Amino acid sequence: MDESAARVRRTGRSRHWTNPKRVLVVNDHFEVRSVITEFLRRRGLIAIPVRDAASARVVCERIELDLILLHLVVLDLAETALIRQVKLLRPTTPIVVVSAVMTPDLERECRVLAIDEVLVKPIVLRPLERVISRLLKTSEAPPS
């Protein structure tokens, strides 16, 4: 991730959204969380980094979010509860799951929980940016 962080610092492009978009970054690895947070901020997004599902639940209760980027090692009770809470409180908030290993069981669970997108590590910033842009544009569209 050091190379990616350096690339983000060098290019530093910013996108201006019609209204500030809030992205919750849930990742237990400080370095990865920091790089993704900086990457999002340089694109004009409000990145809210948290370490775990418990912290993410508190943020979800207090702040209206436009997207959640959730790192999963395994889908445990804390993450499942977080996803269900978000889907209950804000059913239109997109959730992107990032996982190192995508097993058939995890893939099935993500479908059942109505996860919007699943990305497999390593995180490549350009494809991540495209997914986030697509989901934010979708969530910004007026209801039909």
N, C-alpha and C positions, 0 to 999 in steps of 0.2 A: 504494500500500500504506500510505501514511501515515494515511489516513482509517480503514482497517481496523485498523491498530495502535492508533489512538486509541479506536476502538470496543471493542476487546478490553480495553484498559486501563480503560475506563469500566464495562463490564458485569461483567467478571471473574468470571463464574459458574464454580463448580467442581462437577464430578461426582465422586462417590466410587465407585470400582470395588471389587469384592470383593477383588481383589489388584491391586497396581500393574501397569499395562500399559506396556510399553516400546515407544515408536514411534521408529524411526530416520528422521530427516528429512535427505534427501540433496538439497542444492540449492547450486549454485555462486554464487548471489547472496546476499550476506551479509544484506541488508535483508529479503528475502523469507524466508530461513531463520530469521532472528530473530523475525519476526512470527508465522510458523507455530509455531515453538518455544514462544513465549509463549502463543499461543492454546491449544496442547495442554496446557501446564503448568497453565493456569488452569482446565482441565477435569479436573484430577486425574491426568493422564497423565505418564509420565516421558518427556520428549522428549530425544532424543539427536541433536543437530545435527552434520552433517558436510558438508564442502565438495564431495567428489567420490567416485567409485566406489571408488577405491583405499582411501580412508579408511573407507568403508562396509564394504569387505571385511574390514578389520581388526576393526571392531566386530562384524561378524557372526560372526567366528571366536571372539570372546571373550565375547559377551553373548547370552543368549537373548532374542530379540525377539518382540513380539506383532504388529507391523505395520511395514511399510517404506513410506515415502512418497518416491518417487523422481522427481526432475525430469529430464526428457529433452529435449535439443535434437534430437539424433539418437541413434539406438540404435547406439552404437559397440561395439567389442570389450570395453572396460572395463565398460560397463553390462551387456552380454550375459553376460559372465563373472560379474558380481555376481549377476545374477538366477539363473543356473544354479547358482551356489554355494549361494544361499539355498534354492532348490528342492531341492537335494541334501541339505544339512544339516538343513533344517527345512521339509519340504514343506508343512506346514500354515500357515506364516507368510504372511499375506496381503501382497500387494504392490500398491500403488496408484501408477500412473504419471501424472505431470502433464506435459503437453506444450503448447507454444504452438500447434503445428500438428499435426493428426492426418491424416497421409497414408494412403492405402490400404496402402502398404508397411509403415508403422509399425504400423498397426492389425493387419495380418496377423502381423507379428513378435510383437506383444504376445499375440495368441491362441496362437501356437506356443509361446511361453514361459510360457503359463498365468498371465498377469497377471490379478489379480482384478478390477481396476477401472481405467479410464482416464478421466482428467479433462482437459478442454481449458482452457487459460488464457483469460481471467484467472481466478485462483483466487478463488472466492466462499466465504467462511468457513462459512456455514450449510450449504450442500450438502456441503462437505468434512467438516463435523462429522457429518452424517447418514451419509455413506459410511463414515467411520472407526468410528462407533458400531455400524453394522450389521456390519462386518467383525470388529470386536472381539467382539461378542456371538456371532457365528458361530464364531469361533476359541475362544471360552470354553466353548461347548457341549460336553458330554461326548460321546465317540465313540459311534457307533451300533453 
